[in-house]
Amino acid sequence: MTSGIILYSLAIILVTLSFIKDRGKTAKALKKASMIFKNLLPEILAIMLFVGLSLAIMTPEIISGMIGAESGIIGVGVATIIGSIAMIPSFVVFPLGSTLLESGAGYPQIAAFVSAMMSVGIASLPMEKKVFGASFAIERNAWALLYTLLFTALIWVVYI
């Protein structure tokens, strides 16, 4: 709670200082930020709706069965595949991981899920190929998958 107050206060102070220094640039930046927020809002709301519905439909028993601590290496594989394919913003991934843990998911499985979601991008691979070239995009995703598995193994050793 206090960290939120500190961050909001800091943001207000810095925007005020920016406004004092150059009203035009600050107004332009705030306008651009509001447009970005406006464009992202439908996606954020859709993701929140999807997560809410998924958690309402998927009981803790189902989550535990798929990616629970008892699911072992198969659960890690499922979590890695889902995390590699899903395209969710980072500010949603960590709270989702926490919610899944509370619903019975295992630590290694959530480590695989979150790490794959943050680093491996199967859904964005076509765009990445266009921008960076096919060999770079494939190699980057392969390395990201390898590091996801290494990170998951480390978490497995620590928590199991």
C-alpha atoms as a printed R data frame, in Angstrom:
    type eleno elety resid chain resno       x       y       z
1   ATOM     1    CA   MET     A     1   0.000   0.000   0.000
2   ATOM     2    CA   THR     A     2   2.687   2.504   0.959
3   ATOM     3    CA   SER     A     3   4.774   1.671  -2.119
4   ATOM     4    CA   GLY     A     4   1.785   2.603  -4.287
5   ATOM     5    CA   ILE     A     5   1.411   5.902  -2.457
6   ATOM     6    CA   ILE     A     6   5.115   6.597  -2.882
7   ATOM     7    CA   LEU     A     7   5.059   5.805  -6.618
8   ATOM     8    CA   TYR     A     8   1.929   7.868  -7.294
9   ATOM     9    CA   SER     A     9   3.329  10.788  -5.297
10  ATOM    10    CA   LEU     A    10   6.623  10.585  -7.167
11  ATOM    11    CA   ALA     A    11   4.783  10.505 -10.504
12  ATOM    12    CA   ILE     A    12   2.702  13.562  -9.575
13  ATOM    13    CA   ILE     A    13   5.782  15.473  -8.424
14  ATOM    14    CA   LEU     A    14   7.732  14.634 -11.582
15  ATOM    15    CA   VAL     A    15   4.842  15.511 -13.896
16  ATOM    16    CA   THR     A    16   4.423  18.795 -12.024
17  ATOM    17    CA   LEU     A    17   8.123  19.575 -12.420
18  ATOM    18    CA   SER     A    18   7.939  18.698 -16.096
19  ATOM    19    CA   PHE     A    19   4.880  20.913 -16.501
20  ATOM    20    CA   ILE     A    20   6.694  23.820 -14.825
21  ATOM    21    CA   LYS     A    21   9.712  23.352 -17.087
22  ATOM    22    CA   ASP     A    22   7.834  22.978 -20.396
23  ATOM    23    CA   ARG     A    23   4.046  23.003 -20.516
24  ATOM    24    CA   GLY     A    24   3.876  22.154 -24.211
25  ATOM    25    CA   LYS     A    25   6.055  19.042 -24.075
26  ATOM    26    CA   THR     A    26   4.341  17.808 -20.910
27  ATOM    27    CA   ALA     A    27   0.876  18.281 -22.397
28  ATOM    28    CA   LYS     A    28   1.989  16.483 -25.562
29  ATOM    29    CA   ALA     A    29   3.476  13.599 -23.524
30  ATOM    30    CA   LEU     A    30   0.331  13.281 -21.385
31  ATOM    31    CA   LYS     A    31  -1.841  13.303 -24.495
32  ATOM    32    CA   LYS     A    32   0.312  10.577 -26.093
33  ATOM    33    CA   ALA     A    33   0.224   8.520 -22.873
34  ATOM    34    CA   SER     A    34  -3.563   8.790 -22.692
35  ATOM    35    CA   MET     A    35  -3.852   7.615 -26.301
36  ATOM    36    CA   ILE     A    36  -1.624   4.614 -25.562
37  ATOM    37    CA   PHE     A    37  -3.716   3.810 -22.483
38  ATOM    38    CA   LYS     A    38  -6.912   4.189 -24.512
39  ATOM    39    CA   ASN     A    39  -5.574   1.791 -27.160
40  ATOM    40    CA   LEU     A    40  -4.439  -0.766 -24.566
41  ATOM    41    CA   LEU     A    41  -7.592  -0.631 -22.444
42  ATOM    42    CA   PRO     A    42  -9.661  -3.065 -24.569
43  ATOM    43    CA   GLU     A    43  -6.832  -5.613 -24.480
44  ATOM    44    CA   ILE     A    44  -6.354  -5.198 -20.731
45  ATOM    45    CA   LEU     A    45 -10.074  -5.613 -20.091
46  ATOM    46    CA   ALA     A    46 -10.247  -8.655 -22.387
47  ATOM    47    CA   ILE     A    47  -7.325 -10.274 -20.576
48  ATOM    48    CA   MET     A    48  -8.862  -9.557 -17.191
49  ATOM    49    CA   LEU     A    49 -12.167 -11.024 -18.386
50  ATOM    50    CA   PHE     A    50 -10.404 -14.103 -19.786
51  ATOM    51    CA   VAL     A    51  -8.407 -14.658 -16.594
52  ATOM    52    CA   GLY     A    52 -11.503 -14.161 -14.436
53  ATOM    53    CA   LEU     A    53 -13.589 -16.572 -16.483
54  ATOM    54    CA   SER     A    54 -10.755 -19.103 -16.632
55  ATOM    55    CA   LEU     A    55 -10.331 -19.043 -12.874
56  ATOM    56    CA   ALA     A    56 -14.109 -19.313 -12.398
57  ATOM    57    CA   ILE     A    57 -14.335 -22.335 -14.709
58  ATOM    58    CA   MET     A    58 -11.078 -24.002 -13.682
59  ATOM    59    CA   THR     A    59 -11.323 -25.146 -10.119
60  ATOM    60    CA   PRO     A    60  -8.237 -25.452  -7.917
61  ATOM    61    CA   GLU     A    61  -8.490 -29.220  -8.420
62  ATOM    62    CA   ILE     A    62  -8.244 -28.885 -12.203
63  ATOM    63    CA   ILE     A    63  -5.331 -26.430 -11.918
64  ATOM    64    CA   SER     A    64  -3.577 -28.760  -9.451
65  ATOM    65    CA   GLY     A    65  -4.084 -31.691 -11.787
66  ATOM    66    CA   MET     A    66  -2.646 -29.860 -14.780
67  ATOM    67    CA   ILE     A    67   0.176 -27.843 -13.224
68  ATOM    68    CA   GLY     A    68   0.133 -28.774  -9.558
69  ATOM    69    CA   ALA     A    69   3.171 -29.882  -7.602
70  ATOM    70    CA   GLU     A    70   2.155 -33.516  -8.174
71  ATOM    71    CA   SER     A    71   1.999 -33.059 -11.961
72  ATOM    72    CA   GLY     A    72   5.793 -33.246 -12.118
73  ATOM    73    CA   ILE     A    73   7.623 -32.937 -15.407
74  ATOM    74    CA   ILE     A    74   4.397 -33.220 -17.423
75  ATOM    75    CA   GLY     A    75   3.004 -30.190 -15.579
76  ATOM    76    CA   VAL     A    76   6.215 -28.294 -16.322
77  ATOM    77    CA   GLY     A    77   5.831 -29.205 -19.990
78  ATOM    78    CA   VAL     A    78   2.194 -28.093 -20.062
79  ATOM    79    CA   ALA     A    79   3.053 -24.835 -18.282
80  ATOM    80    CA   THR     A    80   5.971 -24.195 -20.662
81  ATOM    81    CA   ILE     A    81   3.830 -24.792 -23.740
82  ATOM    82    CA   ILE     A    82   0.987 -22.586 -22.490
83  ATOM    83    CA   GLY     A    83   3.449 -19.877 -21.435
84  ATOM    84    CA   SER     A    84   5.237 -20.008 -24.802
85  ATOM    85    CA   ILE     A    85   2.022 -19.613 -26.779
86  ATOM    86    CA   ALA     A    86   0.088 -17.168 -24.584
87  ATOM    87    CA   MET     A    87   0.516 -13.474 -25.192
88  ATOM    88    CA   ILE     A    88  -0.218 -11.648 -21.954
89  ATOM    89    CA   PRO     A    89   1.351  -8.346 -20.823
90  ATOM    90    CA   SER     A    90   3.967  -8.615 -18.089
91  ATOM    91    CA   PHE     A    91   1.938  -6.631 -15.578
92  ATOM    92    CA   VAL     A    92  -0.723  -9.365 -15.734
93  ATOM    93    CA   VAL     A    93   1.639 -12.370 -15.739
94  ATOM    94    CA   PHE     A    94   2.961 -12.045 -12.192
95  ATOM    95    CA   PRO     A    95  -0.410 -11.566 -10.464
96  ATOM    96    CA   LEU     A    96  -1.740 -14.467 -12.555
97  ATOM    97    CA   GLY     A    97   1.166 -16.637 -11.379
98  ATOM    98    CA   SER     A    98   0.391 -15.725  -7.781
99  ATOM    99    CA   THR     A    99  -3.281 -16.580  -8.253
100 ATOM   100    CA   LEU     A   100  -2.384 -19.920  -9.825
101 ATOM   101    CA   LEU     A   101  -0.073 -20.697  -6.888
102 ATOM   102    CA   GLU     A   102  -2.914 -19.941  -4.481
103 ATOM   103    CA   SER     A   103  -5.135 -22.263  -6.541
104 ATOM   104    CA   GLY     A   104  -2.772 -25.192  -6.121
105 ATOM   105    CA   ALA     A   105  -0.184 -24.909  -8.883
106 ATOM   106    CA   GLY     A   106   3.379 -25.977  -8.105
107 ATOM   107    CA   TYR     A   107   6.361 -23.622  -7.897
108 ATOM   108    CA   PRO     A   108   8.378 -25.253 -10.727
109 ATOM   109    CA   GLN     A   109   5.313 -25.277 -12.958
110 ATOM   110    CA   ILE     A   110   4.610 -21.592 -12.319
111 ATOM   111    CA   ALA     A   111   8.301 -20.789 -12.828
112 ATOM   112    CA   ALA     A   112   8.099 -22.468 -16.248
113 ATOM   113    CA   PHE     A   113   4.818 -20.730 -17.072
114 ATOM   114    CA   VAL     A   114   5.937 -17.226 -16.093
115 ATOM   115    CA   SER     A   115   9.431 -17.543 -17.547
116 ATOM   116    CA   ALA     A   116   8.156 -18.905 -20.869
117 ATOM   117    CA   MET     A   117   5.450 -16.266 -21.048
118 ATOM   118    CA   MET     A   118   7.960 -13.469 -20.461
119 ATOM   119    CA   SER     A   119  10.676 -14.726 -22.796
120 ATOM   120    CA   VAL     A   120   9.406 -17.187 -25.419
121 ATOM   121    CA   GLY     A   121   7.114 -15.714 -28.038
122 ATOM   122    CA   ILE     A   122   5.492 -18.250 -30.331
123 ATOM   123    CA   ALA     A   123   2.516 -15.941 -30.984
124 ATOM   124    CA   SER     A   124   4.806 -13.050 -31.900
125 ATOM   125    CA   LEU     A   125   7.246 -15.174 -33.929
126 ATOM   126    CA   PRO     A   126   5.895 -14.142 -37.367
127 ATOM   127    CA   MET     A   127   6.281 -10.436 -36.526
128 ATOM   128    CA   GLU     A   128   9.701 -11.062 -35.007
129 ATOM   129    CA   LYS     A   129  10.792 -12.885 -38.173
130 ATOM   130    CA   LYS     A   130   9.756  -9.898 -40.302
131 ATOM   131    CA   VAL     A   131  11.560  -7.376 -38.131
132 ATOM   132    CA   PHE     A   132  14.730  -9.268 -37.167
133 ATOM   133    CA   GLY     A   133  14.940 -12.100 -39.686
134 ATOM   134    CA   ALA     A   134  13.965 -15.744 -39.355
135 ATOM   135    CA   SER     A   135  17.265 -17.107 -38.073
136 ATOM   136    CA   PHE     A   136  17.562 -14.500 -35.316
137 ATOM   137    CA   ALA     A   137  13.929 -14.920 -34.229
138 ATOM   138    CA   ILE     A   138  14.174 -18.707 -34.063
139 ATOM   139    CA   GLU     A   139  17.535 -18.624 -32.286
140 ATOM   140    CA   ARG     A   140  16.306 -16.071 -29.743
141 ATOM   141    CA   ASN     A   141  13.243 -18.160 -28.963
142 ATOM   142    CA   ALA     A   142  15.342 -21.335 -28.692
143 ATOM   143    CA   TRP     A   143  17.686 -19.650 -26.202
144 ATOM   144    CA   ALA     A   144  14.709 -18.259 -24.294
145 ATOM   145    CA   LEU     A   145  13.224 -21.754 -24.062
146 ATOM   146    CA   LEU     A   146  16.541 -23.184 -22.873
147 ATOM   147    CA   TYR     A   147  16.861 -20.514 -20.178
148 ATOM   148    CA   THR     A   148  13.247 -21.117 -19.150
149 ATOM   149    CA   LEU     A   149  14.003 -24.794 -18.630
150 ATOM   150    CA   LEU     A   150  17.239 -24.045 -16.740
151 ATOM   151    CA   PHE     A   151  15.428 -21.554 -14.509
152 ATOM   152    CA   THR     A   152  12.662 -24.081 -13.900
153 ATOM   153    CA   ALA     A   153  15.206 -26.744 -12.984
154 ATOM   154    CA   LEU     A   154  16.789 -24.355 -10.497
155 ATOM   155    CA   ILE     A   155  13.409 -23.600  -8.927
156 ATOM   156    CA   TRP     A   156  12.658 -27.332  -8.836
157 ATOM   157    CA   VAL     A   157  15.880 -27.999  -6.916
158 ATOM   158    CA   VAL     A   158  15.170 -25.164  -4.465
159 ATOM   159    CA   TYR     A   159  11.487 -25.914  -3.782
160 ATOM   160    CA   ILE     A   160  11.262 -29.699  -4.111
